[in-house]
Amino acid sequence: MCNDQLVSYRQHIGGGHYVSVTTGIPCVDFRKLYVPYGPQQVKPTKKGIALRLSEWADMRNLVETINTDHPAVATALPCYMNTDHLEAPFQCRECLPFTTAIA
């Protein structure tokens, strides 16, 4: 990562959980988010963990080891790739945790 670039990255990883990286904060943050009542933006909860960049590198190595030792974990599919998900994708609370389900 270059020091002269601004970073503001957030990726949904399932349910209300997100991973984010932001310039000036040397960590990878895994956090559950929520929407308060009323028309407001998504906000973080206290439920989560922030890994220092060195811890993130260690975790990536552990994930490779886990995937090698446990092939079932390595081949697990996200819900949107399952065939039953195709029937009602906009009602999936895992993919769209902050939307109202359409009946």
VOZAVEX-185787 format. One line per 2 residues: number of its first residue (from 1); for each residue x, y, z of N, C-alpha, C, CB. Coordinates in steps of 0.2 Angstrom, whole numbers, plus 5000, padded with zeros to 4 digits. Glycine has a CB too. Layout:
<titors>
NUM	X/Y/Z/X/Y/Z/X/Y/Z/X/Y/Z; ...
</titors>
This chain:
<titors>
1	5004/4994/5000/5000/5000/5000/5004/5006/5000/4995/5000/5006; 5003/5011/4995/5007/5017/4995/5005/5022/5000/5007/5020/4988
3	5009/5026/5003/5008/5031/5008/5004/5037/5005/5014/5032/5012; 5005/5038/4999/5002/5044/4996/4995/5043/4993/5007/5046/4990
5	4992/5037/4994/4985/5036/4992/4980/5036/4998/4985/5029/4988; 4975/5039/4997/4969/5039/5002/4965/5032/5001/4965/5045/5001
7	4964/5029/5006/4960/5023/5006/4954/5023/5010/4964/5017/5008; 4948/5022/5007/4942/5021/5011/4938/5015/5008/4938/5028/5011
9	4939/5009/5010/4936/5003/5008/4932/5000/5013/4942/4999/5005; 4926/4998/5010/4921/4994/5015/4918/4989/5010/4916/4998/5018
11	4918/4982/5013/4915/4977/5009/4911/4973/5013/4921/4972/5006; 4905/4971/5011/4900/4967/5014/4902/4960/5014/4893/4968/5011
13	4902/4956/5019/4905/4949/5019/4899/4945/5022/4911/4949/5024; 4893/4947/5023/4887/4943/5024/4884/4945/5031/4890/4936/5026
15	4877/4945/5030/4873/4947/5036/4874/4955/5037/4875/4943/5042; 4875/4957/5043/4877/4964/5044/4884/4965/5045/4873/4966/5050
17	4888/4960/5043/4895/4961/5044/4899/4964/5038/4898/4954/5046; 4904/4968/5039/4908/4971/5034/4915/4971/5036/4906/4978/5033
19	4920/4972/5031/4927/4973/5033/4929/4979/5030/4931/4967/5029; 4933/4983/5033/4935/4990/5031/4942/4991/5032/4930/4995/5034
21	4945/4996/5028/4951/4998/5028/4951/5006/5027/4956/4994/5023; 4954/5010/5031/4954/5017/5030/4961/5020/5031/4949/5020/5035
23	4962/5025/5027/4969/5028/5028/4969/5031/5035/4969/5034/5022; 4975/5031/5038/4976/5034/5044/4975/5029/5050/4972/5040/5045
25	4972/5023/5048/4970/5018/5053/4974/5012/5051/4962/5017/5055; 4979/5010/5054/4983/5004/5051/4981/4997/5053/4991/5005/5054
27	4974/4996/5051/4972/4990/5053/4966/4988/5048/4969/4990/5060; 4964/4981/5048/4959/4979/5045/4953/4977/5050/4961/4972/5040
29	4947/4981/5049/4942/4981/5054/4936/4976/5051/4940/4988/5055; 4935/4971/5055/4929/4967/5054/4924/4969/5059/4931/4959/5054
31	4918/4971/5057/4913/4974/5061/4906/4972/5059/4914/4981/5062; 4901/4971/5064/4894/4971/5062/4891/4978/5062/4890/4966/5068
33	4887/4979/5057/4884/4986/5057/4877/4985/5058/4886/4989/5050; 4873/4991/5059/4866/4991/5060/4863/4998/5057/4864/4990/5067
35	4857/4998/5056/4854/5004/5054/4849/5006/5060/4849/5003/5047; 4850/5012/5063/4846/5014/5068/4839/5016/5065/4849/5020/5072
37	4834/5016/5070/4827/5018/5068/4827/5025/5064/4822/5018/5074; 4823/5025/5059/4822/5031/5055/4827/5031/5049/4824/5037/5060
39	4827/5036/5045/4831/5037/5039/4838/5039/5040/4828/5041/5034; 4842/5034/5043/4849/5035/5044/4854/5031/5041/4850/5035/5052
41	4860/5032/5041/4865/5028/5038/4867/5022/5042/4871/5033/5036; 4870/5017/5039/4872/5012/5042/4878/5014/5047/4875/5006/5037
43	4878/5011/5053/4883/5013/5059/4886/5007/5061/4879/5017/5064; 4892/5007/5064/4895/5001/5067/4893/5000/5074/4903/5002/5067
45	4893/4993/5076/4892/4991/5083/4898/4990/5086/4887/4985/5083; 4898/4988/5092/4904/4987/5096/4907/4980/5095/4903/4987/5104
47	4902/4976/5091/4904/4969/5089/4908/4969/5083/4897/4965/5088; 4915/4967/5084/4919/4966/5079/4926/4966/5082/4919/4972/5074
49	4931/4966/5077/4938/4965/5079/4942/4969/5073/4940/4958/5079; 4947/4972/5076/4952/4976/5071/4959/4972/5072/4952/4984/5073
51	4961/4970/5066/4968/4967/5066/4973/4972/5063/4967/4961/5062; 4979/4972/5067/4984/4976/5065/4987/4973/5058/4990/4976/5070
53	4990/4977/5054/4992/4974/5047/4996/4968/5048/4996/4979/5043; 5001/4967/5053/5005/4961/5054/5000/4955/5056/5010/4962/5059
55	4995/4957/5060/4990/4951/5062/4986/4949/5056/4986/4954/5068; 4984/4954/5052/4981/4952/5046/4985/4947/5041/4979/4959/5042
57	4991/4949/5040/4996/4944/5037/4996/4937/5040/5003/4948/5036; 4996/4937/5046/4996/4931/5050/4990/4927/5049/4998/4932/5057
59	4984/4931/5049/4978/4927/5048/4977/4925/5041/4972/4932/5049; 4979/4928/5036/4979/4926/5029/4983/4919/5028/4982/4931/5024
61	4989/4919/5031/4993/4913/5031/4989/4907/5035/4999/4913/5035; 4985/4909/5040/4981/4903/5044/4976/4901/5039/4979/4906/5050
63	4972/4906/5036/4967/4904/5032/4969/4899/5026/4964/4910/5028; 4975/4900/5023/4978/4896/5018/4979/4889/5021/4984/4898/5015
65	4981/4888/5027/4983/4882/5031/4976/4878/5032/4986/4883/5037; 4971/4882/5035/4964/4879/5036/4961/4876/5030/4960/4885/5039
67	4962/4880/5024/4959/4878/5018/4962/4872/5015/4960/4883/5013; 4969/4871/5017/4973/4865/5014/4971/4859/5019/4980/4866/5015
69	4970/4860/5025/4969/4855/5030/4961/4853/5030/4971/4857/5037; 4957/4857/5028/4950/4856/5028/4947/4858/5022/4946/4860/5034
71	4947/4854/5017/4944/4856/5010/4937/4858/5010/4945/4850/5005; 4933/4855/5014/4926/4857/5015/4925/4864/5016/4922/4853/5020
73	4929/4867/5020/4929/4874/5021/4931/4878/5015/4934/4876/5028; 4936/4876/5012/4939/4879/5006/4934/4879/5000/4945/4876/5004
75	4929/4874/5000/4925/4874/4994/4918/4876/4996/4924/4867/4992; 4917/4879/5002/4910/4882/5004/4908/4888/5000/4911/4884/5012
77	4902/4888/4998/4900/4893/4994/4896/4899/4998/4895/4890/4988; 4896/4905/4996/4892/4910/4999/4885/4909/4997/4894/4917/4996
79	4880/4911/5000/4873/4910/4999/4871/4912/4992/4869/4913/5004; 4873/4917/4989/4871/4919/4983/4873/4914/4977/4873/4926/4981
81	4877/4910/4979/4879/4905/4974/4875/4898/4974/4886/4903/4974; 4871/4898/4979/4867/4892/4980/4861/4892/4976/4865/4891/4988
83	4858/4886/4973/4853/4886/4969/4846/4889/4972/4852/4879/4966; 4845/4887/4978/4839/4890/4981/4839/4897/4982/4838/4886/4988
85	4844/4900/4981/4845/4908/4982/4842/4911/4976/4852/4910/4983; 4842/4908/4970/4840/4911/4964/4832/4912/4964/4841/4906/4958
87	4828/4908/4968/4821/4909/4968/4819/4916/4971/4818/4904/4972; 4822/4918/4976/4820/4925/4979/4827/4929/4982/4816/4923/4985
89	4831/4931/4977/4837/4934/4979/4836/4941/4983/4841/4935/4973; 4831/4944/4982/4830/4951/4985/4827/4950/4992/4825/4955/4981
91	4825/4944/4994/4823/4942/5001/4828/4939/5005/4817/4938/5000; 4834/4939/5003/4840/4936/5007/4842/4941/5012/4845/4934/5002
93	4841/4939/5018/4844/4943/5024/4851/4943/5024/4840/4941/5030; 4854/4938/5022/4861/4937/5022/4865/4942/5017/4864/4930/5020
95	4862/4943/5011/4865/4947/5006/4862/4955/5007/4862/4945/4999; 4856/4955/5009/4853/4962/5010/4851/4963/5017/4848/4963/5005
97	4855/4964/5022/4853/4964/5029/4849/4970/5031/4859/4963/5033; 4850/4976/5027/4847/4982/5029/4841/4984/5025/4852/4987/5030
99	4838/4979/5021/4833/4981/5017/4826/4977/5019/4834/4979/5009; 4821/4980/5018/4814/4977/5019/4813/4971/5014/4809/4982/5020
101	4811/4965/5016/4810/4960/5011/4804/4962/5007/4809/4953/5015; 4804/4960/5001/4798/4961/4996/4794/4955/4996/4801/4963/4989
103	4788/4955/4998/4784/4949/4998/4782/4947/4991/4777/4950/5002
</titors>
